[in-house]
Structures are given as C-alpha cells and as structure tokens.
Amino acid sequence: MPAQPKKRAVVENAGDNAIGPGLAAALANGEDVGPIVRHVFEAGKPEVLLHHLRNIVKNKETEIEELCKLHYEEFILAVDELKGVLADADHLKSQLVSENSKLEDANVGLLSRVEEMIELRAVNTNVAGAILALKVCVHVTSLCLSCNHEISEGRFYPTLKTLELIEKNFLHSIPVKTLRRVISKQLPAIKLHIEKRVCEEFNDWLVHIRSTAREIGQLSIRQTATSRQRDEEMRALQKEAEEQSRTGSTAFNEYVYSLDSTEQAEEDLVFDFNLTSVHRAYHIYSCLGIGEKFRDYYHKNRLMQLNLDLQVSTMQPFLESHQPFLAQVAGFFIVEDRVLRTAGGLLTEDQVEFTWDTAIAKITAILEDQFTRLDTASHLLLIKDYVSLLGVTLKRYGYRVSPLMDILDKSRDKYHELLLTECRKQITDILTNDSYEQIVLKKEYEYNTNVLSFNLQAIDMIPDFPYVAPFSSSVPDACRVIRSFIEDSVSYLSYGGGFIVNSYEVVKKYLDKLLIEVLNNSLLNIIHGGAFGVPQAMQIGSNISVFERACDSFFLWQAGKLCGIPKRIVERPHSGLTAKAVLKASQNVAYNKLLYLVNEKLDSIMGQMSSINWTVEEEPEHANDYMNEVLVYLDSVVSTAQQILPLDALYKITIGALSHVSDSIMMAFLNDSLKRFNDNAVAGIDIDLKLLESFAEERYHSTGISEIGKEATFMDCLVEVRQLVNLLLSNQPENFINPVIRVKNYGALDLKKVALICDKYKDAPDRLFGSLSNRNTKQSARKKSMDVLKRRLKDMS
C-alpha cells in the first residue's frame, strides 16, 4: 500500500463532524490519539467516538476487500506455494527428527564424556583459580616473613620497600579476605614499629654524640694549636731565612723550604664520628612520608642538648671548666656542620646559623661575666688562648666568630691591668730587696743570662771573668719581668696565629704604661722613700740609665720581634718609647738625690771649717784637715761614678759637688759666726783651694769629660772662691773697684758679698821686731788699699 502522507491532527474546539477526519488522519499517520480521546471524553461524547471508530473500521475492511479483489490470482498462487513450503517443512522436520534420533543414539557415550569434560574443566578452572590465589597468598606471606626477618635484623629500608610493594601491588589483589584484612591492619603497625625503632636508635646516637662531642672539639682545637705552632715556627724560620738572604747565604733557605714541604706532607688526624644513625633515621622517616617530623625532632633535641652544654658548672672554677666547656661547644658545631653537609636537607643553613647565633650570644655573655671575675692575668690569658683556638677552629667550618674576637678585644684592657698589677708587685719586690751593689758575673753563662740576653752589653766582645757589671741585680730581674710582660701582651694580642691590626702599636702603648706607671714610679718611690747612702743612690742612677738604654736596645726590639715587625721599622726615628724620656727625667731625679746625699756628706765634712783658726798668727804650710777629707771623699765618689755612671751623670755629680764645696767655703766667709779673719787664714784657704783645683783639673781630663765638649769645666765652678781668695791676698785689693779689672779678674764676685767679707778682714797682729821687716811695709800698704776698698764698697752699697 502506498504510504499516506503524515499530518498532525489538531483538535481545537472542533465539533462532532471534525472528530472523524481528525481521528482517521491520526490513525493513518501513527500519531497519538490520546488527546482526541481525552477531548471526546471531556466533552461527554464517547458514543460519537465509537461511531467514528466503527466507520473507520468499515472503511478499512472495504479497502482490504478491494485490494484482495485486485490481487486475487496472485494471492491464490502465493497460498499454494505456501502450502508446498509447509509440506516440505514437515518432511524436513521428520527427517531431522529421525536423524537426530540416530545421532543421539550414536553419541550417548560421547555426551557423557562431554559432560564429564565440562565438569573437569570447571574443576580445573577452580583449581587454577585456587592455585593462583594460593600463589598470591604465599608470595604475600613470604613478603611478610621477609619483612619480619628484616625488622629483626634492623634492616628497615628494605622492610619499607617490601611493605610498599605489598601495599601497591598485592594488597588489593589478595583473594583471601581474612588475610587481606590482617595485612591491611598490620601495615600501619609495622610502620609505627619501624618509626619507634629508628627513633630509639637516633636517641641513642644523641646520647653518644653528646658524650663524644667534647673529644671531637678537643682534638680539633688541639690540631688548631699544632697548626698555629707550626705556622709560628715557619714564620720564625722564614724571618731568619730573610736575614740570611741579606748576607748572601742560601743554605738556610733551602733548609726552610724543605722543612716546609715536609710539614705540608703531614696529614692531620681527624676524629671519625659516625652519622649513620642520623642519615638512616632521616631516610626512613622520609620514606615513611614524615621527613618534616624528623627534621623538627632533630632540631628540637639538638637545641636542648646545646642549652645543656651552655650551662656553666658552678661546682668548679671557670678556669678549670672552660676547656671542657668550650671543647663541648666546638664538638657540637663540628657535628652540626657535618650533618648539614652530608644529611641531604636534614638541616638548613638558616637553622645552623640561628643555632650558632644563639650559642655565640650565650658564650660571649658567659665570657664577659667570667672575665670580670678573674683577678689573675695568667688565668685570663689561658682562657683567652683557648677561646681564640675555638674561634680559629670553628672559622674553618664557616662559622662567624667575630663576636668571640670582639669579646677578647674588649677584655684587652682588663688583661693588661691585671698584668700591670702583677708586674708592679714583682718589680716593687725586686727593687725593694735589691742591695744596689754591682753584680759580679763569674762565668760566661751568667754573663749571657744577665747581660747578653737583654742586650745590655757595653761592648760586643766577651769580657774577662769575673766581670763586674755596671748595674745591680734588680736590672736583669726587672728586665725578665718586662720581657715576660711583652711576651704575654703579644700572646694576648695574637688571635689564632695572626695579630690584630697595629698590634705593635698596641704593645708599645702597654709597654710604655708598664715602664712609666710601674717601673719608673717604683724607682721614684725608692728614690724618694728609701733610706740609703751615696753608693746605693749612685747605683740607682746607673740602673735607670741602663733601663733608659734598654728601651731601644731591648724592650722595643723585643716587642717588634714578637710582633713580626722588621728591625728597620723599629729603629725608625720618632718611633721610640715615651718611657725613655720619662726615665731620663727620673734619672735626673736620681742624680739629684745622689748629689743631695753627696753634698750632705760634704756638709758634714765642711762643718770642720768651724774649727779653723781664722786669726792664726803664722801662715800655714799645709792644707786644713777638712780639705783632705773632702778630697778623699770626692775621689771615692768620682772613681765609683766613673765606673758605673755615664759621662753626663759623672759630670753633673762632680761639678755639683765641687760647686757645693766652693759655695761652702764662700758661706764660711759669710757666716755670721765668723767675726774676723786675717790673711794667714786666707793663705790656708788658698792652699786648700789649690789642692781642690788640682783635683778638679786632673779629674776633668782623666775621666774623659774634657772630650765630650761641655761648656763649663770643673775649674769653672771654683772661680768665685778663687777670685775671692785672690782678692783677699792681693797687694792692691782696691783695684776691685776698677770696672775693667773687676770684670777681668773678679767677674764672678758679688759686690755685697765682697763688702761683707772685707768688713771681717783684719790685719795680722805685729810680731816682735815686726816693724823692722819688709813684711810690715807690705801689710801696711795692703791695709791701706783694703781700707780704701771697704770705704768704696760702703759708698757703692
């Protein structure tokens, strides 16, 4: 049948006549007739619907009949063919049934076999599945046994790899639900057990490394000290080699370089400490996925250990505990450096730097506190040396140690004050206990020890023995104290084998302080407060002159040598010690004291002039007794001074003593107790003065003072008394009034003094028959001239 065109029936308020065509069109197009039916029932007209349906059925039946009529013959043929086909089908069916029966009869046994085979295949499939399941279970079980075995042997990393294998590849494929549940439950427990075991091992390592850290630090610091000593020896050898090179010698240089290469070939000992537990624990924790937890645990526990290490023991002095304390700190940070470099991210540089900053702040605070408590320089130096070794040791590992050096620099004044206090006590004891007598050196080693070792020799040749030194025992003893001070000062200023900037200038500053505030002040105290005689005072002056020379020849040279300063720099102009000038001034104080004592002794001798008969009737033939004693005393003083004092000091003492004798003679004439004197007494004074002048002239040349070019000679200090005696013995004393003659012959005399003395001058009494002698005539002329002088002097005054 030809296909009907499809149209959509639309029912919109249609009447009864419109239902039929719409329904027919909907049925023809295969559309849903539900809306039409619903509309009809809603309208209450089901009969109309049934009527239209019947009409449609009738129409279709009519169409079928017409179609059948149109194709009747063809239909009959088709039915005949269909009947034939049915007959053939029945025949074929009967044949099939027959054949099937035969086939069934023939294959009854085969079917039973097939059924058995199917059953066996099912069994085989089940067995294969069971075997596979068993294999999985056995493999998983063997892996579990392997885990247990590895755990028992402490091989945790293979255990974790096995657990990971089970968890990823087998856990979800285990066919046995119970086994799968048990293994699933045990996996976290095993991991927790491994974590605890590893943590226990790490805790054991923490205990062990804390007990070992001190040994690590001590050995490292010992290596630093050895290296420092080797460097110092090499610098000394190199310096000596440079000195040798200036003289053209090369043998010593070759020795130095060969020694250097030998030293470089030596291998330093390294304390081997084991970090396996740390690496293993961190690796296991990382495999467990909790590496951050272990990093925090490690950092926290190490900080706790550091806080314990930084607690200073109160049970023993810091002097005894400082080395273990600092060695423990050094060992701690050496371990931290190794962990940082080898543990693969367990520590960060920021963490280590933070830990070091915390430690260095605490250490510097402890050192500041302990340094303030110390009262002995050697103790402070001992601690300082170990602190500097600690700084050098940790600097090699990249730690910032400048705060340690800063605290040592801050305590520098404290150390030197303690050192000065100790030296002050030693030098005071030395000077107080000295007898101030020249030391006698009987053997060469004594000369080397007391003279050459301090460069105090006057000549470069070894003298004959026994040798009498120009100084007393306090000089080499004090030089030893000063040398020790220089060595201790340089030692303090040396930080780890090197020196602070301008260390030589710093040493000079403290050396000046020692020489001025300690040595010089102690000498001045001895000079001003000591009860001693002329020999001791002379020896003190000689000692001070030796100390003054030693400022350049030994003290400054020693400081430059220990600081590594070339000798040419030490000897540069204007680079000497201030103490030299101060000692020079103190030397003058000592000479003034000596001169005071000499003059005091001279005063006691010159006091004998009071027993002189100033109106003696006879002209004396010999010198007065007091002058003999004066000459003997001056001779002893000058002879002793010539042996031990420099020429300048000898000149000062001698000219001072002679001037004092001259002044004493003048004062004898001016003394109120002397009422009168005659020319005989003056003649005696003239004899005394001639002896004194002879002594002065001889000593001026024999002592060598004439060669040093002094303006005033020994004779010059006797000019006043000589001119006075010449005036009193002159035949024409009135010539003194003549300005030209006075300037030429009596220029040193004072008019007032001459007037007073001339008033006391009286003629000698006339002797029996004296008026008949020529002498009386001369005396009369002198008397007249003297009277003229007296009147003129009175007029001038």
FENFENHU-V189137 format. One record per residue. N is the residue number from 1. RES is the residue in one small letter. SS is DSSP state (H for helix, E for strand, - for the rest). PSI is psi as a letter, one per 20 degrees, with the letter a starting at -180 (NA if undefined). Layout:
N_RES_SS_PSI, N_RES_SS_PSI
//
This chain:
1_m_-_q, 2_p_-_q, 3_a_-_p, 4_q_-_q, 5_p_-_q, 6_k_-_p, 7_k_-_q, 8_r_-_p, 9_a_-_p, 10_v_-_p, 11_v_-_o, 12_e_-_n, 13_n_-_k, 14_a_-_r, 15_g_-_a, 16_d_-_h, 17_n_H_h, 18_a_H_i, 19_i_H_g, 20_g_H_g, 21_p_H_h, 22_g_H_g, 23_l_H_g, 24_a_H_g, 25_a_H_h, 26_a_H_g, 27_l_H_h, 28_a_H_h, 29_n_H_i, 30_g_-_k, 31_e_-_r, 32_d_-_p, 33_v_-_j, 34_g_H_g, 35_p_H_h, 36_i_H_g, 37_v_H_g, 38_r_H_h, 39_h_H_h, 40_v_H_g, 41_f_H_h, 42_e_H_h, 43_a_H_i, 44_g_-_k, 45_k_-_m, 46_p_H_h, 47_e_H_h, 48_v_H_h, 49_l_H_g, 50_l_H_h, 51_h_H_g, 52_h_H_h, 53_l_H_h, 54_r_H_h, 55_n_H_h, 56_i_H_g, 57_v_H_g, 58_k_H_g, 59_n_H_h, 60_k_H_g, 61_e_H_g, 62_t_H_g, 63_e_H_h, 64_i_H_g, 65_e_H_g, 66_e_H_h, 67_l_H_g, 68_c_H_g, 69_k_H_h, 70_l_H_h, 71_h_-_k, 72_y_H_g, 73_e_H_g, 74_e_H_h, 75_f_H_g, 76_i_H_g, 77_l_H_h, 78_a_H_h, 79_v_H_g, 80_d_H_g, 81_e_H_h, 82_l_H_h, 83_k_H_h, 84_g_H_h, 85_v_H_h, 86_l_H_h, 87_a_H_g, 88_d_H_h, 89_a_H_h, 90_d_H_g, 91_h_H_g, 92_l_H_h, 93_k_H_g, 94_s_H_h, 95_q_H_g, 96_l_H_g, 97_v_H_h, 98_s_H_g, 99_e_H_h, 100_n_H_h, 101_s_H_g, 102_k_H_g, 103_l_H_h, 104_e_H_g, 105_d_H_h, 106_a_H_h, 107_n_-_k, 108_v_H_g, 109_g_H_h, 110_l_H_h, 111_l_H_h, 112_s_H_h, 113_r_H_g, 114_v_H_g, 115_e_H_g, 116_e_H_g, 117_m_H_g, 118_i_H_g, 119_e_H_g, 120_l_H_h, 121_r_H_h, 122_a_H_g, 123_v_H_g, 124_n_H_g, 125_t_H_g, 126_n_H_g, 127_v_H_g, 128_a_H_g, 129_g_H_h, 130_a_H_g, 131_i_H_g, 132_l_H_g, 133_a_H_g, 134_l_H_g, 135_k_H_g, 136_v_H_g, 137_c_H_g, 138_v_H_g, 139_h_H_g, 140_v_H_g, 141_t_H_g, 142_s_H_h, 143_l_H_h, 144_c_H_g, 145_l_H_g, 146_s_H_g, 147_c_H_g, 148_n_H_g, 149_h_H_g, 150_e_H_h, 151_i_H_g, 152_s_H_h, 153_e_-_i, 154_g_-_j, 155_r_-_n, 156_f_H_h, 157_y_H_g, 158_p_H_h, 159_t_H_g, 160_l_H_h, 161_k_H_h, 162_t_H_g, 163_l_H_h, 164_e_H_g, 165_l_H_g, 166_i_H_g, 167_e_H_h, 168_k_H_h, 169_n_H_h, 170_f_H_h, 171_l_H_g, 172_h_H_i, 173_s_H_j, 174_i_-_o, 175_p_-_h, 176_v_-_o, 177_k_H_h, 178_t_H_g, 179_l_H_g, 180_r_H_g, 181_r_H_g, 182_v_H_g, 183_i_H_g, 184_s_H_h, 185_k_H_h, 186_q_H_h, 187_l_H_g, 188_p_H_h, 189_a_H_g, 190_i_H_g, 191_k_H_g, 192_l_H_h, 193_h_H_g, 194_i_H_g, 195_e_H_g, 196_k_H_g, 197_r_H_g, 198_v_H_h, 199_c_H_h, 200_e_H_g, 201_e_H_h, 202_f_H_h, 203_n_H_h, 204_d_H_h, 205_w_H_h, 206_l_H_g, 207_v_H_g, 208_h_H_g, 209_i_H_h, 210_r_H_h, 211_s_H_h, 212_t_H_h, 213_a_H_h, 214_r_H_g, 215_e_H_h, 216_i_H_g, 217_g_H_g, 218_q_H_g, 219_l_H_g, 220_s_H_g, 221_i_H_h, 222_r_H_h, 223_q_H_h, 224_t_H_g, 225_a_H_g, 226_t_H_g, 227_s_H_g, 228_r_H_g, 229_q_H_g, 230_r_H_g, 231_d_H_g, 232_e_H_g, 233_e_H_h, 234_m_H_h, 235_r_H_h, 236_a_H_g, 237_l_H_h, 238_q_H_g, 239_k_H_g, 240_e_H_h, 241_a_H_h, 242_e_H_h, 243_e_H_h, 244_q_H_h, 245_s_H_h, 246_r_H_h, 247_t_-_i, 248_g_-_j, 249_s_-_p, 250_t_-_i, 251_a_H_g, 252_f_H_h, 253_n_H_g, 254_e_H_h, 255_y_H_g, 256_v_H_g, 257_y_H_h, 258_s_H_h, 259_l_H_h, 260_d_H_g, 261_s_H_h, 262_t_H_g, 263_e_H_h, 264_q_H_h, 265_a_H_i, 266_e_-_q, 267_e_-_p, 268_d_-_q, 269_l_-_q, 270_v_-_p, 271_f_-_o, 272_d_-_o, 273_f_-_q, 274_n_-_p, 275_l_-_j, 276_t_H_g, 277_s_H_h, 278_v_H_g, 279_h_H_g, 280_r_H_g, 281_a_H_g, 282_y_H_h, 283_h_H_g, 284_i_H_g, 285_y_H_h, 286_s_H_g, 287_c_H_h, 288_l_-_i, 289_g_-_j, 290_i_-_k, 291_g_H_h, 292_e_H_h, 293_k_H_g, 294_f_H_h, 295_r_H_g, 296_d_H_g, 297_y_H_g, 298_y_H_g, 299_h_H_g, 300_k_H_g, 301_n_H_h, 302_r_H_h, 303_l_H_h, 304_m_H_g, 305_q_H_g, 306_l_H_g, 307_n_H_h, 308_l_H_g, 309_d_H_h, 310_l_-_j, 311_q_-_o, 312_v_-_p, 313_s_-_p, 314_t_-_i, 315_m_-_i, 316_q_-_q, 317_p_-_q, 318_f_H_h, 319_l_H_h, 320_e_H_h, 321_s_H_i, 322_h_H_h, 323_q_H_g, 324_p_H_h, 325_f_H_g, 326_l_H_h, 327_a_H_h, 328_q_H_g, 329_v_H_g, 330_a_H_g, 331_g_H_h, 332_f_H_g, 333_f_H_h, 334_i_H_g, 335_v_H_g, 336_e_H_h, 337_d_H_g, 338_r_H_g, 339_v_H_g, 340_l_H_h, 341_r_H_h, 342_t_H_i, 343_a_-_j, 344_g_-_l, 345_g_-_j, 346_l_-_g, 347_l_-_q, 348_t_-_q, 349_e_H_h, 350_d_H_g, 351_q_H_g, 352_v_H_g, 353_e_H_h, 354_f_H_g, 355_t_H_g, 356_w_H_g, 357_d_H_h, 358_t_H_g, 359_a_H_g, 360_i_H_h, 361_a_H_g, 362_k_H_g, 363_i_H_g, 364_t_H_h, 365_a_H_g, 366_i_H_g, 367_l_H_g, 368_e_H_g, 369_d_H_g, 370_q_H_h, 371_f_H_h, 372_t_H_h, 373_r_H_h, 374_l_-_q, 375_d_-_j, 376_t_-_p, 377_a_H_h, 378_s_H_h, 379_h_H_g, 380_l_H_h, 381_l_H_h, 382_l_H_g, 383_i_H_g, 384_k_H_g, 385_d_H_g, 386_y_H_h, 387_v_H_g, 388_s_H_h, 389_l_H_h, 390_l_H_g, 391_g_H_g, 392_v_H_h, 393_t_H_g, 394_l_H_h, 395_k_H_h, 396_r_-_h, 397_y_-_j, 398_g_-_j, 399_y_-_q, 400_r_-_o, 401_v_-_j, 402_s_H_h, 403_p_H_h, 404_l_H_g, 405_m_H_h, 406_d_H_g, 407_i_H_h, 408_l_H_h, 409_d_H_h, 410_k_H_h, 411_s_-_j, 412_r_H_g, 413_d_H_g, 414_k_H_g, 415_y_H_g, 416_h_H_h, 417_e_H_g, 418_l_H_g, 419_l_H_g, 420_l_H_h, 421_t_H_g, 422_e_H_g, 423_c_H_h, 424_r_H_g, 425_k_H_g, 426_q_H_g, 427_i_H_h, 428_t_H_g, 429_d_H_g, 430_i_H_g, 431_l_H_h, 432_t_H_h, 433_n_H_i, 434_d_-_p, 435_s_-_i, 436_y_-_l, 437_e_-_q, 438_q_-_p, 439_i_-_q, 440_v_E_p, 441_l_E_o, 442_k_-_h, 443_k_-_r, 444_e_H_h, 445_y_H_h, 446_e_H_h, 447_y_H_g, 448_n_H_g, 449_t_H_h, 450_n_H_i, 451_v_-_f, 452_l_H_h, 453_s_H_i, 454_f_H_j, 455_n_-_l, 456_l_-_j, 457_q_-_q, 458_a_-_h, 459_i_-_r, 460_d_-_i, 461_m_-_q, 462_i_-_p, 463_p_-_r, 464_d_-_q, 465_f_-_q, 466_p_-_q, 467_y_E_p, 468_v_E_o, 469_a_-_q, 470_p_-_j, 471_f_-_r, 472_s_-_a, 473_s_H_h, 474_s_H_h, 475_v_H_g, 476_p_H_h, 477_d_H_g, 478_a_H_h, 479_c_H_h, 480_r_H_g, 481_v_H_g, 482_i_H_g, 483_r_H_g, 484_s_H_h, 485_f_H_g, 486_i_H_g, 487_e_H_g, 488_d_H_h, 489_s_H_g, 490_v_H_h, 491_s_H_h, 492_y_H_h, 493_l_H_i, 494_s_E_o, 495_y_E_n, 496_g_-_l, 497_g_-_i, 498_g_E_a, 499_f_E_q, 500_i_-_r, 501_v_-_p, 502_n_-_k, 503_s_H_h, 504_y_H_g, 505_e_H_h, 506_v_H_g, 507_v_H_g, 508_k_H_g, 509_k_H_g, 510_y_H_h, 511_l_H_g, 512_d_H_g, 513_k_H_g, 514_l_H_g, 515_l_H_h, 516_i_H_g, 517_e_H_h, 518_v_H_f, 519_l_H_g, 520_n_H_g, 521_n_H_h, 522_s_H_g, 523_l_H_g, 524_l_H_h, 525_n_H_h, 526_i_H_g, 527_i_H_g, 528_h_H_h, 529_g_H_i, 530_g_-_q, 531_a_-_n, 532_f_-_r, 533_g_-_a, 534_v_H_g, 535_p_H_g, 536_q_H_g, 537_a_H_h, 538_m_H_h, 539_q_H_h, 540_i_H_g, 541_g_H_g, 542_s_H_g, 543_n_H_g, 544_i_H_h, 545_s_H_h, 546_v_H_g, 547_f_H_h, 548_e_H_g, 549_r_H_h, 550_a_H_i, 551_c_H_g, 552_d_H_g, 553_s_H_h, 554_f_H_g, 555_f_H_g, 556_l_H_h, 557_w_H_g, 558_q_H_g, 559_a_H_g, 560_g_H_h, 561_k_H_g, 562_l_H_h, 563_c_-_i, 564_g_-_k, 565_i_-_p, 566_p_-_q, 567_k_H_h, 568_r_H_h, 569_i_H_h, 570_v_H_h, 571_e_-_j, 572_r_-_q, 573_p_-_q, 574_h_-_k, 575_s_-_j, 576_g_-_a, 577_l_-_q, 578_t_H_h, 579_a_H_h, 580_k_H_g, 581_a_H_h, 582_v_H_g, 583_l_H_h, 584_k_H_g, 585_a_H_g, 586_s_H_h, 587_q_H_g, 588_n_H_h, 589_v_H_g, 590_a_H_g, 591_y_H_h, 592_n_H_h, 593_k_H_g, 594_l_H_g, 595_l_H_h, 596_y_H_g, 597_l_H_g, 598_v_H_g, 599_n_H_h, 600_e_H_g, 601_k_H_g, 602_l_H_h, 603_d_H_g, 604_s_H_h, 605_i_H_g, 606_m_H_i, 607_g_H_i, 608_q_H_i, 609_m_H_h, 610_s_H_i, 611_s_H_j, 612_i_-_p, 613_n_-_o, 614_w_-_i, 615_t_-_k, 616_v_-_q, 617_e_-_h, 618_e_-_q, 619_e_-_p, 620_p_-_q, 621_e_-_i, 622_h_-_r, 623_a_-_q, 624_n_-_q, 625_d_H_h, 626_y_H_h, 627_m_H_h, 628_n_H_g, 629_e_H_h, 630_v_H_g, 631_l_H_h, 632_v_H_g, 633_y_H_g, 634_l_H_h, 635_d_H_g, 636_s_H_g, 637_v_H_g, 638_v_H_h, 639_s_H_g, 640_t_H_g, 641_a_H_h, 642_q_H_h, 643_q_H_h, 644_i_H_i, 645_l_-_q, 646_p_-_r, 647_l_H_h, 648_d_H_g, 649_a_H_g, 650_l_H_g, 651_y_H_g, 652_k_H_g, 653_i_H_g, 654_t_H_g, 655_i_H_h, 656_g_H_g, 657_a_H_g, 658_l_H_h, 659_s_H_h, 660_h_H_g, 661_v_H_g, 662_s_H_g, 663_d_H_h, 664_s_H_h, 665_i_H_g, 666_m_H_g, 667_m_H_h, 668_a_H_h, 669_f_H_h, 670_l_H_i, 671_n_-_p, 672_d_-_h, 673_s_-_h, 674_l_-_o, 675_k_-_h, 676_r_-_q, 677_f_E_r, 678_n_-_a, 679_d_H_h, 680_n_H_g, 681_a_H_g, 682_v_H_h, 683_a_H_h, 684_g_H_g, 685_i_H_h, 686_d_H_g, 687_i_H_g, 688_d_H_g, 689_l_H_h, 690_k_H_g, 691_l_H_g, 692_l_H_h, 693_e_H_h, 694_s_H_g, 695_f_H_g, 696_a_H_g, 697_e_H_g, 698_e_H_g, 699_r_H_h, 700_y_H_h, 701_h_H_h, 702_s_H_h, 703_t_-_i, 704_g_-_j, 705_i_H_h, 706_s_H_i, 707_e_H_i, 708_i_-_i, 709_g_-_k, 710_k_-_q, 711_e_-_g, 712_a_-_p, 713_t_-_r, 714_f_-_h, 715_m_H_h, 716_d_H_h, 717_c_H_i, 718_l_H_j, 719_v_H_g, 720_e_H_g, 721_v_H_h, 722_r_H_g, 723_q_H_h, 724_l_H_g, 725_v_H_g, 726_n_H_h, 727_l_H_g, 728_l_H_h, 729_l_H_i, 730_s_-_q, 731_n_-_h, 732_q_-_m, 733_p_H_h, 734_e_H_i, 735_n_H_i, 736_f_H_h, 737_i_H_h, 738_n_-_o, 739_p_H_h, 740_v_H_g, 741_i_H_h, 742_r_H_g, 743_v_H_h, 744_k_H_g, 745_n_H_h, 746_y_-_k, 747_g_-_h, 748_a_-_i, 749_l_-_q, 750_d_-_p, 751_l_H_g, 752_k_H_g, 753_k_H_g, 754_v_H_h, 755_a_H_g, 756_l_H_g, 757_i_H_g, 758_c_H_h, 759_d_H_h, 760_k_H_i, 761_y_E_p, 762_k_-_q, 763_d_-_q, 764_a_-_q, 765_p_-_q, 766_d_-_p, 767_r_-_r, 768_l_-_p, 769_f_-_j, 770_g_H_h, 771_s_H_i, 772_l_H_i, 773_s_-_q, 774_n_H_h, 775_r_H_h, 776_n_H_h, 777_t_H_g, 778_k_H_g, 779_q_H_h, 780_s_H_g, 781_a_H_g, 782_r_H_g, 783_k_H_g, 784_k_H_g, 785_s_H_h, 786_m_H_g, 787_d_H_h, 788_v_H_g, 789_l_H_g, 790_k_H_g, 791_r_H_g, 792_r_H_h, 793_l_H_h, 794_k_H_g, 795_d_H_h, 796_m_H_h, 797_s_-_NA
//
